[in-house]
């Protein structure tokens, strides 16, 4: 080996950006005029949670904010920390407040904190004693308690692009004292980025390990073969946090949507064998049951919700049986996305047209004055009519006879379509 001292600190840590100008990616949050940049430049730091894939800069952003706003920075990992650690930092924050100094608490993997641990943060975050910056790879809507979510904004981080990963790598090579002293000639960049799964930390770690393996060579060439020696192929077939995580869940959902229970079971096992959280899979099935099956088989949503509840109570390995039942039922069910498409069309009109007034006969009249000026006047109560229905306009006057929901003739939705067609008698195109 050449007479070089191998650094003990990982490359990702050695080259971690300490200013916004050096940071790569997340332009939607850190670009000029964007929310996190404004927060830093205007010194108006408040609590927030970053949700995004691993290795996209969550820890680095938290450190930059602390450094550039002169705040005292504390970091906890939710896997190894508990309420006692939180209380210790709160005590420090109390002391800092007497010196007019802000305290930032960065919690990595905040989704792994249980309810009691998250509850311990509430008062300090609400009062501003602590500025909480959380990082999570899981949807905060499911993993962070509502009380904490209401006290912290949610920012979504995007996966890094190929260009951004290239920039990060070449910046590290040029700036790092160890790497810049070596004769690095060729890099199989495409394969390196593939192995990293879009995770900058993983990219730098794999690259550094490959360089060290080849350090005795006059010219260091990081080929596909070298990289394969560093990262065993079987270990990347399903990375719960990397690219294959998203690829496999995508294949699974598309198989269920495509009514192929056999392919769906294959991808299900790929996820379970890779150590995927069964509740993550169950949540996706709940969404699919409404989005892709809908009123063609309403029991799909009922079963998906029951499966989630049962899996939460039972856990693995038996949870796999419940997942298999739910998966095959949903894959075998008739499909309809009519309610979802109707929702999207309604969103388009709400966003693109004026917000017309509610017709007077549909308005609520809780007070005497409102009744006197006509609110609710001439409203016809459907239950007073034959079949509990009458032809009436429930839209703003400017949108009469609009239609968003177009039910299919599949499964139980066919019955709904026939009923609506009979009721509306040509007023709507069912």
C-alpha angles and dihedrals in degrees: 000000000000117000093266130128111234108224116245093207113079117252093242089059095043093055099035107141115246098189135048091242091062095045118104123211136002094090091161089066104025103032122108110298093007122134103256094042090050089050091055099040094045092041092233100135116173133166118287142158124227117213119191148103120303119273095027097117107271096136092041093052090051092050093048091051092050093047097045095045096045093241126151108250127216125175130200131179111219092217095061103025134077146179092292091059091048092051091050091056091045088057090053090049091054090055092046091052091059086058092046090247124140123230122212118197114196114196116192116206090011089172087074092063111102123227094269091052092048091046089057089065099050104087095043093048094046093049092047092240087125128032102214120207111182129188125202140164091200129077106274089212088072103028106038120065115249093241091058094042090055090056096049133050118235120230121188117217119208126225113261118261124233090254092052092049090050091051091049092051097047091043089054092049093052098042103039113090094215097048095041090058092060131084099240109175114164133020127186090225097174093056093042091054090046091053092048093056090216092304110133093198091053091046092055094043094051092045094050092048090051092050092051090050090055097038094114092062121099088225119030112220117181101205130173089259091054092049092048089055089055098045117040109225095227091059093061101045089096119013110180090210102032141070096291090057089065095037095053097043087049092052090047095052093044090051092053091045089049091054094244107135092176096057089042090056091049093054090042091057091046088058096044093047088050091056099254117170105257090214090060089056092045092052091053090051091054090054092046092049090061100033101043106021102029118145094353086081112003090180087072091074091046092052093045091052091047090049092053091050093047093047090050090054099041107033128190142000093025092042088074090068092054090047090052092052093048093044095051093045093051093044090051095046125100111264134229131162092180096116092047092048090047089053091052092050091050089051090053092055094045091051098041104038134055116275097251120209122266109258111257094242091056097050123109116247108196094152135055092241092055091051091049093054091050107263108159092005115151093011108154117216107226093211089065091064136073112281086007089274142101133177104261138150113244096171128085108277091252091060103045116161094010113157130198104158115075107175119208127229092244125114118324092343089075089066091050091049093051092049094049091046091054094046099048094042099205096323087109130029102245 
